[in-house]
Amino acid sequence: MGMEPLYQTKIACVCCEAEFSTSRVRPSLKRAIRSDSDFCTYFKSINPDYYVVRVCPYCGFASTENSSARLVDWQRSAYLERVGRLWRMHDYGGERSREDALACYKLALLTAETIKEKDRVVAGILHHIAWLYRYEGNVEQEKRFLEYALEAYVLTYQSERDLMNNARILYLIGELNRRLGRFHEAVRWFSRVIHDKSIVDSAMIRASREGWQAIREEMTGGGEELPEEMQRIGS
């Protein structure tokens, strides 16, 4: 018998304060096969992303490790009024299917919107929902949620630019624009990473150069006129 891939951890709900159990994937069994350019990761067996969201079975409050650790009174009231009072007890603490994972992320999104969670947290939830649709090949819904994630990442950059790793957020804004076919916009964001001397994150600079090159190839192949930045700099 091999080791069970999941283990249980206890969480205290930040909304109703009840204690509940949620599952996590053992670190030794998180075996990634490959990653997409926007960090969507594919795993050999069980997908740890399915277990990122913790859902309280008693009130339905759904959060991630990046969510607020405490609620103020208006947030608790707003959540219980909009979502909690309609909740019927449901336990997502065991093994999750892709459908379960999607339901948990959408609960986390509803929770985050209701309590006016930080843009950064909302962006991460939206991006993960897009990945879940990508796993099942649902291109239409994937693009829909990439659009929402992109908007939230831009808001994050505008509100937190002095507080965080700018390079990663700038790169992601460029990459999501590229994936949505907005090449001129994507090049503008990639350029910031490549040419801003204060950015020293070599991985994000390299990824931005690769995104830039992918756009050049796609636009040249399609006979489209290259963005001004590309014409000016060459490649």
Secondary structure, 3 states (H helix, E strand, C coil): CCCCCEEEEEEECCCCCCEEEEEEECHHHCCEEEECCCCCEEECCCCHHHHCCEECCCCCCEECCCCCCCCCHHHHHHHHHHCHHHCCCCCCCCCCCHHHHHHHHHHHHHHHHHCCCCHHHHHHHHHHHHHHHHHCCCHHHHHHHHHHHHHHHHHHHHHHCCCCCHHHHHHHHHHHHHHCCCHHHHHHHHHHHHHCCCCCCHHHHHHHHHHHHHHHHHHHHCCCCCCHHHHHHCC
